[in-house]
Amino acid sequence: MFESQGDVLHLFVSQQVLGECFEDIFGRPHAGDIRIDDPKLVRDPALERLGQALAVSQSDDAALGQVFTDGVGLAIVSRVIARHFAVAKRRTREANALPSWRLSRAIEYVDAHLSESIGLADIASSAGLTRMHFASQFRRATGMRPHEYLVRRRIEHAQHLLAGSRHNVLDVALSCGSRSQAHFTTVFKRLVGETPFCWRKKANADR
């Protein structure tokens, strides 16, 4: 019986994703289907924070946030599986860095699809890996999460367009995978320190 209001997060997860997360945690595949059917309610601050991050990501620009949403979703599933199978902590062995040839494939894929809505699974597939293995190895190789790298590449591409063309800010935003000028401006200012308009003005003056 609940004594106060609360938020509910429904996750629909395929057996494939459950299997990937299980194998990432234990280093071996799970025998048969994975069923998460424990009816007990447990307070988990980490899951609460991940759930809040997932909810916030849904209100942001979908094109820029899909990789982030995928990553948070996988983190939630991994946490649930770890708790369900009574694992106190994940393996301490660090992930290997993504091999240079796989990293090159992933970077090439990102650069070729900057204007499109792409997810973590798309980038991982281009490198020939599952999402779980790709995300950890990519971060080990670059020091950035795939979402962070994608956002930075899109903003770098935006700077190139702003400095080298007469496209208006909305056109540049659309060319960088954003669906709204407002969100694009927010992300651009957070990473660059200025709005696209001000940055272009200074860039043109310097030229």
Backbone as JSON Lines, residues from 0, in Angstrom:
{"i":0,"aa":"M","n":[0.85,-1.19,0.0],"ca":[0.0,0.0,0.0],"c":[0.88,1.24,0.0]}
{"i":1,"aa":"F","n":[0.61,2.17,-0.92],"ca":[1.41,3.38,-1.03],"c":[0.84,4.48,-0.14]}
{"i":2,"aa":"E","n":[1.7,5.19,0.55],"ca":[1.27,6.24,1.46],"c":[1.36,7.62,0.85]}
{"i":3,"aa":"S","n":[1.97,7.76,-0.32],"ca":[2.1,9.07,-0.97],"c":[2.18,8.87,-2.48]}
{"i":4,"aa":"Q","n":[2.11,10.0,-3.2],"ca":[2.2,9.94,-4.64],"c":[3.59,9.51,-5.08]}
{"i":5,"aa":"G","n":[3.66,8.92,-6.25],"ca":[4.96,8.51,-6.78],"c":[4.93,8.41,-8.3]}
{"i":6,"aa":"D","n":[6.1,8.36,-8.89],"ca":[6.23,8.21,-10.34],"c":[6.53,6.75,-10.66]}
{"i":7,"aa":"V","n":[6.02,6.31,-11.79],"ca":[6.23,4.93,-12.23],"c":[6.92,4.94,-13.59]}
{"i":8,"aa":"L","n":[7.98,4.15,-13.72],"ca":[8.7,4.03,-14.98],"c":[8.53,2.61,-15.51]}
{"i":9,"aa":"H","n":[7.91,2.49,-16.68],"ca":[7.71,1.18,-17.31],"c":[8.81,0.96,-18.35]}
{"i":10,"aa":"L","n":[9.52,-0.15,-18.23],"ca":[10.55,-0.49,-19.19],"c":[10.17,-1.78,-19.91]}
{"i":11,"aa":"F","n":[10.18,-1.74,-21.22],"ca":[9.93,-2.93,-22.02],"c":[11.25,-3.33,-22.67]}
{"i":12,"aa":"V","n":[11.82,-4.44,-22.23],"ca":[13.17,-4.82,-22.62],"c":[13.14,-6.18,-23.31]}
{"i":13,"aa":"S","n":[13.79,-6.28,-24.45],"ca":[13.82,-7.54,-25.19],"c":[14.78,-8.52,-24.52]}
{"i":14,"aa":"Q","n":[14.62,-9.8,-24.82],"ca":[15.54,-10.82,-24.31],"c":[16.96,-10.59,-24.81]}
{"i":15,"aa":"Q","n":[17.08,-10.04,-26.01],"ca":[18.41,-9.79,-26.55],"c":[19.17,-8.78,-25.69]}
{"i":16,"aa":"V","n":[18.49,-7.69,-25.32],"ca":[19.13,-6.67,-24.49],"c":[19.41,-7.21,-23.09]}
{"i":17,"aa":"L","n":[18.45,-7.95,-22.53],"ca":[18.69,-8.57,-21.22],"c":[19.9,-9.49,-21.25]}
{"i":18,"aa":"G","n":[20.01,-10.26,-22.34],"ca":[21.14,-11.16,-22.48],"c":[22.46,-10.43,-22.6]}
{"i":19,"aa":"E","n":[22.47,-9.32,-23.37],"ca":[23.69,-8.53,-23.53],"c":[24.14,-7.98,-22.18]}
{"i":20,"aa":"C","n":[23.19,-7.45,-21.41],"ca":[23.54,-6.87,-20.1],"c":[24.04,-7.95,-19.14]}
{"i":21,"aa":"F","n":[23.37,-9.1,-19.14],"ca":[23.8,-10.2,-18.26],"c":[25.22,-10.63,-18.6]}
{"i":22,"aa":"E","n":[25.5,-10.8,-19.9],"ca":[26.83,-11.24,-20.32],"c":[27.89,-10.2,-19.98]}
{"i":23,"aa":"D","n":[27.53,-8.92,-20.08],"ca":[28.48,-7.86,-19.75],"c":[28.83,-7.88,-18.26]}
{"i":24,"aa":"I","n":[27.85,-8.2,-17.42],"ca":[28.07,-8.23,-15.97],"c":[28.85,-9.47,-15.54]}
{"i":25,"aa":"F","n":[28.44,-10.64,-16.07],"ca":[29.0,-11.9,-15.59],"c":[30.11,-12.47,-16.47]}
{"i":26,"aa":"G","n":[30.24,-11.96,-17.69],"ca":[31.27,-12.48,-18.58],"c":[30.91,-13.81,-19.21]}
{"i":27,"aa":"R","n":[29.63,-14.17,-19.16],"ca":[29.15,-15.41,-19.77],"c":[27.69,-15.23,-20.15]}
{"i":28,"aa":"P","n":[27.22,-15.95,-21.15],"ca":[25.8,-15.84,-21.53],"c":[24.9,-16.51,-20.5]}
{"i":29,"aa":"H","n":[23.68,-16.03,-20.41],"ca":[22.7,-16.62,-19.5],"c":[22.03,-17.8,-20.19]}
{"i":30,"aa":"A","n":[21.8,-18.86,-19.42],"ca":[21.15,-20.06,-19.98],"c":[19.64,-19.86,-19.98]}
{"i":31,"aa":"G","n":[19.05,-19.74,-21.15],"ca":[17.61,-19.56,-21.26],"c":[17.19,-18.1,-21.13]}
{"i":32,"aa":"D","n":[15.87,-17.89,-21.12],"ca":[15.34,-16.53,-21.02],"c":[15.56,-15.96,-19.62]}
{"i":33,"aa":"I","n":[15.68,-14.65,-19.56],"ca":[15.84,-13.95,-18.28],"c":[14.49,-13.37,-17.88]}
{"i":34,"aa":"R","n":[14.04,-13.72,-16.68],"ca":[12.77,-13.22,-16.18],"c":[13.02,-12.4,-14.92]}
{"i":35,"aa":"I","n":[12.59,-11.14,-14.95],"ca":[12.7,-10.27,-13.79],"c":[11.3,-10.2,-13.18]}
{"i":36,"aa":"D","n":[11.02,-11.09,-12.23],"ca":[9.65,-11.21,-11.71],"c":[9.57,-11.11,-10.2]}
{"i":37,"aa":"D","n":[10.58,-10.49,-9.58],"ca":[10.57,-10.32,-8.13],"c":[9.6,-9.2,-7.76]}
{"i":38,"aa":"P","n":[8.55,-9.49,-7.01],"ca":[7.54,-8.45,-6.71],"c":[7.96,-7.47,-5.62]}
{"i":39,"aa":"K","n":[9.07,-7.68,-4.95],"ca":[9.47,-6.8,-3.86],"c":[9.84,-5.4,-4.36]}
{"i":40,"aa":"L","n":[9.44,-4.38,-3.58],"ca":[9.8,-3.01,-3.9],"c":[11.01,-2.62,-3.06]}
{"i":41,"aa":"V","n":[12.08,-2.2,-3.73],"ca":[13.32,-1.86,-3.04],"c":[13.73,-0.44,-3.41]}
{"i":42,"aa":"R","n":[14.1,0.34,-2.41],"ca":[14.57,1.71,-2.65],"c":[16.0,1.65,-3.18]}
{"i":43,"aa":"D","n":[16.22,2.19,-4.36],"ca":[17.55,2.19,-4.96],"c":[17.84,3.59,-5.49]}
{"i":44,"aa":"P","n":[18.62,4.39,-4.75],"ca":[18.91,5.77,-5.17],"c":[19.54,5.85,-6.56]}
{"i":45,"aa":"A","n":[20.39,4.87,-6.89],"ca":[21.03,4.89,-8.22],"c":[20.0,4.74,-9.32]}
{"i":46,"aa":"L","n":[19.04,3.83,-9.13],"ca":[17.98,3.65,-10.11],"c":[17.09,4.88,-10.19]}
{"i":47,"aa":"E","n":[16.86,5.53,-9.06],"ca":[16.06,6.75,-9.06],"c":[16.71,7.84,-9.91]}
{"i":48,"aa":"R","n":[18.02,8.0,-9.72],"ca":[18.74,9.03,-10.49],"c":[18.74,8.7,-11.98]}
{"i":49,"aa":"L","n":[18.93,7.42,-12.31],"ca":[18.92,7.02,-13.72],"c":[17.53,7.22,-14.32]}
{"i":50,"aa":"G","n":[16.5,6.9,-13.55],"ca":[15.14,7.11,-14.03],"c":[14.83,8.57,-14.27]}
{"i":51,"aa":"Q","n":[15.31,9.43,-13.37],"ca":[15.11,10.87,-13.54],"c":[15.85,11.38,-14.77]}
{"i":52,"aa":"A","n":[17.06,10.87,-14.98],"ca":[17.83,11.27,-16.17],"c":[17.12,10.83,-17.45]}
{"i":53,"aa":"L","n":[16.53,9.64,-17.41],"ca":[15.82,9.14,-18.58],"c":[14.58,9.98,-18.85]}
{"i":54,"aa":"A","n":[13.88,10.37,-17.79],"ca":[12.69,11.21,-17.97],"c":[13.05,12.57,-18.54]}
{"i":55,"aa":"V","n":[14.14,13.16,-18.03],"ca":[14.56,14.47,-18.53],"c":[14.98,14.39,-19.99]}
{"i":56,"aa":"S","n":[15.63,13.29,-20.37],"ca":[16.1,13.16,-21.75],"c":[14.95,13.15,-22.74]}
{"i":57,"aa":"Q","n":[13.76,12.72,-22.3],"ca":[12.62,12.66,-23.2],"c":[12.08,14.05,-23.51]}
{"i":58,"aa":"S","n":[12.4,15.03,-22.67],"ca":[11.92,16.38,-22.92],"c":[12.89,17.2,-23.75]}
{"i":59,"aa":"D","n":[14.1,16.68,-23.97],"ca":[15.09,17.38,-24.78],"c":[14.91,17.02,-26.24]}
{"i":60,"aa":"D","n":[15.75,17.59,-27.08],"ca":[15.7,17.32,-28.5],"c":[15.96,15.84,-28.75]}
{"i":61,"aa":"A","n":[15.0,15.16,-29.38],"ca":[15.1,13.71,-29.57],"c":[16.31,13.32,-30.41]}
{"i":62,"aa":"A","n":[16.64,14.12,-31.42],"ca":[17.74,13.77,-32.31],"c":[19.08,13.81,-31.58]}
{"i":63,"aa":"L","n":[19.26,14.82,-30.74],"ca":[20.53,14.92,-30.02],"c":[20.58,13.99,-28.83]}
{"i":64,"aa":"G","n":[19.42,13.56,-28.31],"ca":[19.41,12.81,-27.07],"c":[19.24,11.31,-27.2]}
{"i":65,"aa":"Q","n":[19.1,10.78,-28.4],"ca":[18.8,9.36,-28.54],"c":[19.92,8.48,-28.02]}
{"i":66,"aa":"V","n":[21.17,8.82,-28.33],"ca":[22.29,8.01,-27.84],"c":[22.36,8.07,-26.32]}
{"i":67,"aa":"F","n":[22.12,9.25,-25.75],"ca":[22.11,9.4,-24.3],"c":[21.0,8.55,-23.69]}
{"i":68,"aa":"T","n":[19.8,8.61,-24.29],"ca":[18.67,7.83,-23.8],"c":[18.97,6.34,-23.83]}
{"i":69,"aa":"D","n":[19.56,5.88,-24.93],"ca":[19.93,4.47,-25.04],"c":[20.9,4.06,-23.94]}
{"i":70,"aa":"G","n":[21.89,4.92,-23.69],"ca":[22.9,4.62,-22.68],"c":[22.31,4.54,-21.28]}
{"i":71,"aa":"V","n":[21.43,5.49,-20.94],"ca":[20.81,5.49,-19.62],"c":[19.89,4.27,-19.48]}
{"i":72,"aa":"G","n":[19.16,3.95,-20.55],"ca":[18.29,2.79,-20.51],"c":[19.07,1.51,-20.24]}
{"i":73,"aa":"L","n":[20.22,1.35,-20.9],"ca":[21.05,0.17,-20.67],"c":[21.59,0.14,-19.24]}
{"i":74,"aa":"A","n":[21.93,1.31,-18.72],"ca":[22.43,1.38,-17.35],"c":[21.35,0.94,-16.36]}
{"i":75,"aa":"I","n":[20.1,1.32,-16.63],"ca":[18.99,0.91,-15.77],"c":[18.81,-0.6,-15.82]}
{"i":76,"aa":"V","n":[18.8,-1.16,-17.03],"ca":[18.62,-2.61,-17.18],"c":[19.75,-3.36,-16.49]}
{"i":77,"aa":"S","n":[20.99,-2.89,-16.66],"ca":[22.14,-3.54,-16.02],"c":[22.01,-3.52,-14.5]}
{"i":78,"aa":"R","n":[21.55,-2.38,-13.97],"ca":[21.39,-2.26,-12.52],"c":[20.33,-3.23,-12.01]}
{"i":79,"aa":"V","n":[19.22,-3.32,-12.75],"ca":[18.13,-4.22,-12.35],"c":[18.6,-5.67,-12.38]}
{"i":80,"aa":"I","n":[19.32,-6.04,-13.43],"ca":[19.81,-7.42,-13.54],"c":[20.81,-7.72,-12.43]}
{"i":81,"aa":"A","n":[21.7,-6.76,-12.15],"ca":[22.68,-6.97,-11.09],"c":[22.0,-7.19,-9.74]}
{"i":82,"aa":"R","n":[20.97,-6.39,-9.46],"ca":[20.24,-6.54,-8.2],"c":[19.48,-7.87,-8.18]}
{"i":83,"aa":"H","n":[18.85,-8.2,-9.31],"ca":[18.02,-9.41,-9.37],"c":[18.84,-10.67,-9.11]}
{"i":84,"aa":"F","n":[20.05,-10.68,-9.63],"ca":[20.91,-11.85,-9.46],"c":[21.86,-11.69,-8.27]}
{"i":85,"aa":"A","n":[21.54,-10.74,-7.39],"ca":[22.26,-10.55,-6.13],"c":[23.75,-10.34,-6.33]}
{"i":86,"aa":"V","n":[24.1,-9.47,-7.27],"ca":[25.49,-9.11,-7.48],"c":[25.75,-7.79,-6.77]}
{"i":87,"aa":"A","n":[26.67,-7.79,-5.83],"ca":[26.94,-6.59,-5.06],"c":[27.58,-5.51,-5.91]}
{"i":88,"aa":"K","n":[28.43,-5.92,-6.82],"ca":[29.1,-4.94,-7.67],"c":[29.51,-5.62,-8.96]}
{"i":89,"aa":"R","n":[29.74,-4.8,-9.99],"ca":[30.13,-5.31,-11.29],"c":[31.58,-5.8,-11.24]}
{"i":90,"aa":"R","n":[31.96,-6.54,-12.23],"ca":[33.34,-7.01,-12.29],"c":[34.29,-5.81,-12.26]}
{"i":91,"aa":"T","n":[35.39,-5.97,-11.56],"ca":[36.34,-4.88,-11.44],"c":[37.27,-4.79,-12.65]}
{"i":92,"aa":"R","n":[37.29,-5.83,-13.48],"ca":[38.15,-5.8,-14.65],"c":[37.7,-4.69,-15.6]}
{"i":93,"aa":"E","n":[38.61,-3.81,-15.95],"ca":[38.27,-2.7,-16.83],"c":[38.11,-3.19,-18.27]}
{"i":94,"aa":"A","n":[37.22,-2.52,-18.97],"ca":[37.0,-2.88,-20.37],"c":[38.24,-2.52,-21.19]}
{"i":95,"aa":"N","n":[38.49,-3.31,-22.22],"ca":[39.57,-3.0,-23.14],"c":[39.19,-1.77,-23.96]}
{"i":96,"aa":"A","n":[40.19,-1.02,-24.39],"ca":[39.92,0.12,-25.27],"c":[39.47,-0.39,-26.63]}
{"i":97,"aa":"L","n":[38.6,0.34,-27.26],"ca":[38.11,-0.03,-28.58],"c":[39.29,-0.03,-29.55]}
{"i":98,"aa":"P","n":[39.5,-1.14,-30.29],"ca":[40.61,-1.19,-31.25],"c":[40.49,-0.06,-32.26]}
{"i":99,"aa":"S","n":[41.63,0.41,-32.76],"ca":[41.64,1.58,-33.63],"c":[40.8,1.39,-34.88]}
{"i":100,"aa":"W","n":[40.76,0.17,-35.43],"ca":[39.99,-0.03,-36.65],"c":[38.49,0.03,-36.37]}
{"i":101,"aa":"R","n":[38.07,-0.45,-35.2],"ca":[36.66,-0.33,-34.84],"c":[36.31,1.12,-34.53]}
{"i":102,"aa":"L","n":[37.23,1.81,-33.85],"ca":[37.01,3.22,-33.54],"c":[36.88,4.04,-34.82]}
{"i":103,"aa":"S","n":[37.72,3.75,-35.81],"ca":[37.65,4.47,-37.09],"c":[36.31,4.25,-37.77]}
{"i":104,"aa":"R","n":[35.81,3.02,-37.72],"ca":[34.51,2.73,-38.32],"c":[33.39,3.51,-37.63]}
{"i":105,"aa":"A","n":[33.46,3.56,-36.3],"ca":[32.43,4.27,-35.55],"c":[32.47,5.77,-35.85]}
{"i":106,"aa":"I","n":[33.67,6.33,-35.91],"ca":[33.82,7.76,-36.2],"c":[33.34,8.08,-37.6]}
{"i":107,"aa":"E","n":[33.68,7.23,-38.56],"ca":[33.23,7.43,-39.93],"c":[31.7,7.37,-40.02]}
{"i":108,"aa":"Y","n":[31.11,6.45,-39.27],"ca":[29.64,6.35,-39.29],"c":[29.01,7.61,-38.71]}
{"i":109,"aa":"V","n":[29.53,8.07,-37.58],"ca":[29.0,9.28,-36.96],"c":[29.1,10.47,-37.91]}
{"i":110,"aa":"D","n":[30.27,10.66,-38.52],"ca":[30.48,11.79,-39.41],"c":[29.56,11.74,-40.63]}
{"i":111,"aa":"A","n":[29.21,10.53,-41.07],"ca":[28.36,10.39,-42.25],"c":[26.87,10.55,-41.92]}
{"i":112,"aa":"H","n":[26.54,10.59,-40.63],"ca":[25.12,10.65,-40.25],"c":[24.85,11.75,-39.24]}
{"i":113,"aa":"L","n":[25.61,12.83,-39.28],"ca":[25.45,13.91,-38.3],"c":[24.08,14.57,-38.37]}
{"i":114,"aa":"S","n":[23.47,14.57,-39.53],"ca":[22.18,15.24,-39.67],"c":[21.0,14.32,-39.36]}
{"i":115,"aa":"E","n":[21.28,13.05,-39.07],"ca":[20.21,12.07,-38.87],"c":[20.04,11.72,-37.4]}
{"i":116,"aa":"S","n":[18.89,11.13,-37.1],"ca":[18.64,10.64,-35.75],"c":[19.23,9.25,-35.64]}
{"i":117,"aa":"I","n":[20.31,9.11,-34.91],"ca":[20.97,7.8,-34.77],"c":[21.02,7.42,-33.3]}
{"i":118,"aa":"G","n":[21.05,6.12,-33.05],"ca":[21.09,5.62,-31.68],"c":[22.38,4.91,-31.38]}
{"i":119,"aa":"L","n":[22.53,4.53,-30.13],"ca":[23.74,3.84,-29.7],"c":[23.91,2.52,-30.46]}
{"i":120,"aa":"A","n":[22.8,1.83,-30.71],"ca":[22.88,0.55,-31.43],"c":[23.41,0.74,-32.84]}
{"i":121,"aa":"D","n":[23.06,1.87,-33.48],"ca":[23.53,2.14,-34.85],"c":[25.04,2.3,-34.88]}
{"i":122,"aa":"I","n":[25.57,3.08,-33.94],"ca":[27.01,3.32,-33.91],"c":[27.75,2.03,-33.54]}
{"i":123,"aa":"A","n":[27.22,1.31,-32.55],"ca":[27.85,0.06,-32.13],"c":[27.88,-0.94,-33.29]}
{"i":124,"aa":"S","n":[26.78,-1.01,-34.03],"ca":[26.7,-1.95,-35.16],"c":[27.74,-1.63,-36.22]}
{"i":125,"aa":"S","n":[28.0,-0.34,-36.43],"ca":[28.99,0.04,-37.43],"c":[30.38,-0.45,-37.06]}
{"i":126,"aa":"A","n":[30.61,-0.65,-35.74],"ca":[31.9,-1.14,-35.26],"c":[31.88,-2.65,-35.04]}
{"i":127,"aa":"G","n":[30.73,-3.27,-35.31],"ca":[30.63,-4.71,-35.18],"c":[30.53,-5.21,-33.75]}
{"i":128,"aa":"L","n":[29.95,-4.4,-32.85],"ca":[29.83,-4.78,-31.45],"c":[28.41,-4.57,-30.95]}
{"i":129,"aa":"T","n":[28.1,-5.19,-29.81],"ca":[26.83,-4.92,-29.14],"c":[26.94,-3.57,-28.43]}
{"i":130,"aa":"R","n":[25.79,-3.02,-28.07],"ca":[25.8,-1.71,-27.41],"c":[26.6,-1.72,-26.11]}
{"i":131,"aa":"M","n":[26.43,-2.77,-25.31],"ca":[27.1,-2.82,-24.02],"c":[28.62,-2.82,-24.18]}
{"i":132,"aa":"H","n":[29.13,-3.69,-25.03],"ca":[30.57,-3.78,-25.21],"c":[31.12,-2.52,-25.88]}
{"i":133,"aa":"F","n":[30.37,-1.98,-26.84],"ca":[30.85,-0.8,-27.55],"c":[30.97,0.41,-26.62]}
{"i":134,"aa":"A","n":[29.93,0.67,-25.83],"ca":[29.92,1.87,-25.0],"c":[31.11,1.91,-24.05]}
{"i":135,"aa":"S","n":[31.39,0.79,-23.37],"ca":[32.5,0.78,-22.4],"c":[33.85,0.88,-23.1]}
{"i":136,"aa":"Q","n":[34.0,0.2,-24.25],"ca":[35.27,0.24,-24.96],"c":[35.51,1.6,-25.62]}
{"i":137,"aa":"F","n":[34.44,2.21,-26.1],"ca":[34.56,3.53,-26.71],"c":[35.02,4.55,-25.67]}
{"i":138,"aa":"R","n":[34.43,4.5,-24.51],"ca":[34.82,5.44,-23.45],"c":[36.26,5.21,-23.03]}
{"i":139,"aa":"R","n":[36.66,3.94,-22.99],"ca":[38.05,3.62,-22.61],"c":[39.03,4.17,-23.64]}
{"i":140,"aa":"A","n":[38.63,4.16,-24.92],"ca":[39.52,4.61,-25.99],"c":[39.55,6.12,-26.14]}
{"i":141,"aa":"T","n":[38.44,6.8,-25.87],"ca":[38.34,8.24,-26.15],"c":[38.22,9.12,-24.92]}
{"i":142,"aa":"G","n":[37.86,8.51,-23.79],"ca":[37.62,9.31,-22.6],"c":[36.25,9.95,-22.59]}
{"i":143,"aa":"M","n":[35.43,9.64,-23.59],"ca":[34.08,10.2,-23.68],"c":[33.06,9.1,-23.89]}
{"i":144,"aa":"R","n":[31.85,9.34,-23.4],"ca":[30.75,8.45,-23.73],"c":[30.35,8.69,-25.19]}
{"i":145,"aa":"P","n":[29.76,7.68,-25.84],"ca":[29.34,7.88,-27.24],"c":[28.44,9.1,-27.41]}
{"i":146,"aa":"H","n":[27.55,9.33,-26.46],"ca":[26.65,10.49,-26.55],"c":[27.44,11.8,-26.54]}
{"i":147,"aa":"E","n":[28.42,11.89,-25.64],"ca":[29.22,13.1,-25.55],"c":[29.98,13.35,-26.85]}
{"i":148,"aa":"Y","n":[30.54,12.28,-27.41],"ca":[31.3,12.42,-28.65],"c":[30.4,12.88,-29.79]}
{"i":149,"aa":"L","n":[29.21,12.27,-29.89],"ca":[28.29,12.64,-30.96],"c":[27.89,14.1,-30.87]}
{"i":150,"aa":"V","n":[27.58,14.56,-29.67],"ca":[27.18,15.96,-29.49],"c":[28.33,16.89,-29.87]}
{"i":151,"aa":"R","n":[29.54,16.57,-29.45],"ca":[30.69,17.42,-29.76],"c":[30.97,17.46,-31.27]}
{"i":152,"aa":"R","n":[30.84,16.32,-31.94],"ca":[31.06,16.3,-33.39],"c":[30.01,17.13,-34.11]}
{"i":153,"aa":"R","n":[28.77,17.08,-33.62],"ca":[27.71,17.87,-34.24],"c":[27.96,19.37,-34.05]}
{"i":154,"aa":"I","n":[28.44,19.74,-32.88],"ca":[28.72,21.16,-32.63],"c":[29.94,21.61,-33.44]}
{"i":155,"aa":"E","n":[30.95,20.76,-33.58],"ca":[32.1,21.1,-34.43],"c":[31.66,21.28,-35.88]}
{"i":156,"aa":"H","n":[30.77,20.41,-36.33],"ca":[30.23,20.52,-37.69],"c":[29.44,21.81,-37.83]}
{"i":157,"aa":"A","n":[28.69,22.17,-36.79],"ca":[27.92,23.41,-36.81],"c":[28.85,24.62,-36.92]}
{"i":158,"aa":"Q","n":[29.95,24.6,-36.19],"ca":[30.91,25.7,-36.28],"c":[31.47,25.83,-37.69]}
{"i":159,"aa":"H","n":[31.75,24.69,-38.31],"ca":[32.25,24.7,-39.69],"c":[31.23,25.33,-40.63]}
{"i":160,"aa":"L","n":[29.97,24.98,-40.47],"ca":[28.92,25.53,-41.33],"c":[28.69,27.01,-41.06]}
{"i":161,"aa":"L","n":[28.71,27.39,-39.8],"ca":[28.47,28.79,-39.44],"c":[29.58,29.69,-39.98]}
{"i":162,"aa":"A","n":[30.82,29.19,-39.95],"ca":[31.95,30.01,-40.39],"c":[32.13,29.98,-41.9]}
{"i":163,"aa":"G","n":[31.7,28.91,-42.56],"ca":[31.99,28.77,-43.98],"c":[30.81,28.86,-44.9]}
{"i":164,"aa":"S","n":[29.64,29.25,-44.4],"ca":[28.47,29.34,-45.27],"c":[27.56,30.46,-44.8]}
{"i":165,"aa":"R","n":[26.53,30.71,-45.59],"ca":[25.56,31.73,-45.22],"c":[24.25,31.12,-44.74]}
{"i":166,"aa":"H","n":[24.28,29.86,-44.4],"ca":[23.07,29.21,-43.88],"c":[22.64,29.9,-42.59]}
{"i":167,"aa":"N","n":[21.32,30.04,-42.4],"ca":[20.86,30.61,-41.14],"c":[20.99,29.57,-40.03]}
{"i":168,"aa":"V","n":[20.8,30.01,-38.8],"ca":[21.04,29.14,-37.65],"c":[20.1,27.93,-37.66]}
{"i":169,"aa":"L","n":[18.86,28.11,-38.09],"ca":[17.93,26.99,-38.14],"c":[18.4,25.93,-39.12]}
{"i":170,"aa":"D","n":[18.86,26.36,-40.29],"ca":[19.37,25.4,-41.28],"c":[20.58,24.64,-40.73]}
{"i":171,"aa":"V","n":[21.44,25.35,-40.04],"ca":[22.61,24.71,-39.44],"c":[22.17,23.7,-38.38]}
{"i":172,"aa":"A","n":[21.19,24.09,-37.57],"ca":[20.69,23.19,-36.53],"c":[20.15,21.9,-37.15]}
{"i":173,"aa":"L","n":[19.37,22.03,-38.22],"ca":[18.81,20.85,-38.89],"c":[19.91,19.99,-39.51]}
{"i":174,"aa":"S","n":[20.94,20.63,-40.02],"ca":[22.06,19.9,-40.63],"c":[22.89,19.15,-39.6]}
{"i":175,"aa":"C","n":[22.71,19.51,-38.33],"ca":[23.47,18.87,-37.25],"c":[22.6,17.93,-36.42]}
{"i":176,"aa":"G","n":[21.46,17.55,-36.97],"ca":[20.63,16.56,-36.31],"c":[19.68,17.08,-35.26]}
{"i":177,"aa":"S","n":[19.6,18.4,-35.08],"ca":[18.69,18.95,-34.1],"c":[17.35,19.27,-34.76]}
{"i":178,"aa":"R","n":[16.29,19.11,-34.02],"ca":[14.95,19.37,-34.55],"c":[14.41,20.73,-34.14]}
{"i":179,"aa":"S","n":[15.14,21.43,-33.3],"ca":[14.69,22.76,-32.9],"c":[15.89,23.69,-32.74]}
{"i":180,"aa":"Q","n":[15.71,24.92,-33.16],"ca":[16.78,25.9,-33.05],"c":[17.07,26.22,-31.59]}
{"i":181,"aa":"A","n":[16.02,26.23,-30.76],"ca":[16.2,26.59,-29.35],"c":[17.11,25.59,-28.64]}
{"i":182,"aa":"H","n":[16.86,24.31,-28.83],"ca":[17.69,23.31,-28.15],"c":[19.11,23.31,-28.71]}
{"i":183,"aa":"F","n":[19.23,23.48,-30.02],"ca":[20.55,23.57,-30.64],"c":[21.35,24.72,-30.03]}
{"i":184,"aa":"T","n":[20.7,25.87,-29.88],"ca":[21.37,27.04,-29.31],"c":[21.82,26.77,-27.88]}
{"i":185,"aa":"T","n":[20.98,26.08,-27.12],"ca":[21.33,25.75,-25.73],"c":[22.56,24.86,-25.66]}
{"i":186,"aa":"V","n":[22.58,23.81,-26.49],"ca":[23.72,22.88,-26.49],"c":[24.97,23.58,-27.0]}
{"i":187,"aa":"F","n":[24.84,24.37,-28.05],"ca":[25.97,25.09,-28.63],"c":[26.59,26.02,-27.58]}
{"i":188,"aa":"K","n":[25.76,26.77,-26.88],"ca":[26.27,27.71,-25.88],"c":[26.93,26.98,-24.72]}
{"i":189,"aa":"R","n":[26.37,25.83,-24.33],"ca":[26.96,25.06,-23.23],"c":[28.36,24.58,-23.57]}
{"i":190,"aa":"L","n":[28.59,24.18,-24.82],"ca":[29.89,23.64,-25.2],"c":[30.87,24.71,-25.67]}
{"i":191,"aa":"V","n":[30.36,25.73,-26.34],"ca":[31.24,26.74,-26.94],"c":[31.37,27.98,-26.06]}
{"i":192,"aa":"G","n":[30.33,28.27,-25.28],"ca":[30.39,29.44,-24.41],"c":[29.66,30.64,-24.97]}
{"i":193,"aa":"E","n":[29.18,30.54,-26.21],"ca":[28.45,31.64,-26.86],"c":[27.32,31.06,-27.69]}
{"i":194,"aa":"T","n":[26.35,31.89,-28.01],"ca":[25.28,31.45,-28.89],"c":[25.83,31.32,-30.31]}
{"i":195,"aa":"P","n":[25.18,30.54,-31.17],"ca":[25.64,30.41,-32.55],"c":[25.76,31.75,-33.26]}
{"i":196,"aa":"F","n":[24.8,32.64,-33.02],"ca":[24.83,33.95,-33.68],"c":[26.05,34.75,-33.26]}
{"i":197,"aa":"C","n":[26.32,34.82,-31.95],"ca":[27.47,35.58,-31.46],"c":[28.79,34.94,-31.92]}
{"i":198,"aa":"W","n":[28.84,33.62,-31.89],"ca":[30.07,32.95,-32.31],"c":[30.35,33.21,-33.79]}
{"i":199,"aa":"R","n":[29.31,33.14,-34.62],"ca":[29.5,33.4,-36.05],"c":[29.96,34.84,-36.28]}
{"i":200,"aa":"K","n":[29.38,35.75,-35.56],"ca":[29.74,37.16,-35.72],"c":[31.23,37.38,-35.42]}
{"i":201,"aa":"K","n":[31.71,36.79,-34.33],"ca":[33.12,36.93,-33.97],"c":[34.02,36.2,-34.95]}
{"i":202,"aa":"A","n":[33.58,35.01,-35.4],"ca":[34.38,34.24,-36.34],"c":[34.55,35.0,-37.66]}
{"i":203,"aa":"N","n":[33.49,35.63,-38.13],"ca":[33.55,36.4,-39.36],"c":[34.42,37.64,-39.18]}
{"i":204,"aa":"A","n":[34.37,38.25,-37.99],"ca":[35.19,39.45,-37.73],"c":[36.67,39.08,-37.73]}
{"i":205,"aa":"D","n":[37.0,37.91,-37.16],"ca":[38.38,37.46,-37.11],"c":[38.92,37.17,-38.51]}
{"i":206,"aa":"R","n":[38.04,36.71,-39.39],"ca":[38.46,36.42,-40.75],"c":[38.72,37.69,-41.55]}
